[in-house]
Amino acid sequence: MSEPYNVPPSGGIAQESNGLAIASMVLGIISFVCGGPFAALPAVICGHLANGKIRRGEMARDAKGFATAGLVLGYINLAVITLGVLAYVAIIALAIMGSQLG
């Protein structure tokens, strides 16, 4: 007699697929290629959600690497974007100050 497919193994919580963790990693990669903050922020959010589900046992531990990769890539991209915006503002401010002195 076979068991139904939706019964969790050993009576625990049913684990969902690694979709959130994989989405986090893919969005992290896309954020560097062409997405910028529009992909980096969702990568960070999906990575944190996936890590929470992994800690609670709702998602397989195998997904931890994907979630961590997405988090790291997303945070690095957000940091690079922030530094770029700060540098842009500093250059504009220096140009304005230089034009007023001359």
N, C-alpha and C positions, 0 to 999 in steps of 0.2 A: 504494500500500500504506500503510495507516494504522498509526501506532504505538500500542502499548497505553497506556491512560490513566495507569498508575502509573509510567511511565518519567520520571525527572526531566529537565527541560530542560537541554541542554548538558552532560550527564554529571555534574552536581553533585549535591548532597544534595537529596532531595525536600523541598520546603517544605510545612509543614502549614498549615492554615487559621489565621485570626486569632482563633480561639475564646478562647484564654487572655487575649489583650489586650482583647477585647470584654467578656469576663466580668469582668475587673478594673475596667473603666470602669463597667459596670452595677452591680457590687457597691459601688463607690465612691459612686455616686449613691444607691443604696438605703440606704447607711449614713447619709446625711444625712436621708433622708426618714423612715425608720422602723427601720432595722436596727441602728444603733449599732455597738458593737464586734463584734457577731456578723457584720456584713457588712464592716466596715472591715478587720479582720485578714485575711480571705480576699482582699479587694481588693489589699492590699499583697503578699500571697504570690503571687497570680496575676500581678500586675504585674512582680514581680521574675523570676518564671519566664519570662514572655513576653519581657522584655528580654534575658535570657540566651539564649533561643532566637533572638532577632533578631540578637544579636551573633555567634552561631555560624553564622548563615545558614540556620537550620532553619525560620525564619518570615519572611514578607515584611516588608520595611522599612516598608511602609505601615501596619503595626500599631503602630509606635512611639508615635504620638500617643495611641492608645487606652490602651496600657500606661502611658504617663506620666500620663495623666489619672486612671487608676485609682489609681496610686501616690500622686499628690498629694492626691486626695480622701480616700483611706484614711488617709494620714498626718495630714492636717488634722483629720479626724474623731477619730482617736486622741488627738491633742494637745488638742482641745477637751474630750473626755471626761476625760482626765487632769487638766486644769485644773479641770474641774467637780468631780471627786472631791476634789482638794486643797482647793478652796474650801469644800466641804461639811465636810471634816474640820476645817478651820481654824475655821469658824463654830461647830461643835459644841465644839471645844476652848475657844474664847473664851466660849461660853455656860457651860460648866462652870466655868471660872476666874472668871467674873463672879458666878456663884451662890455660890461659896465665899468671895468677898470681902464680899458683902453680908449 
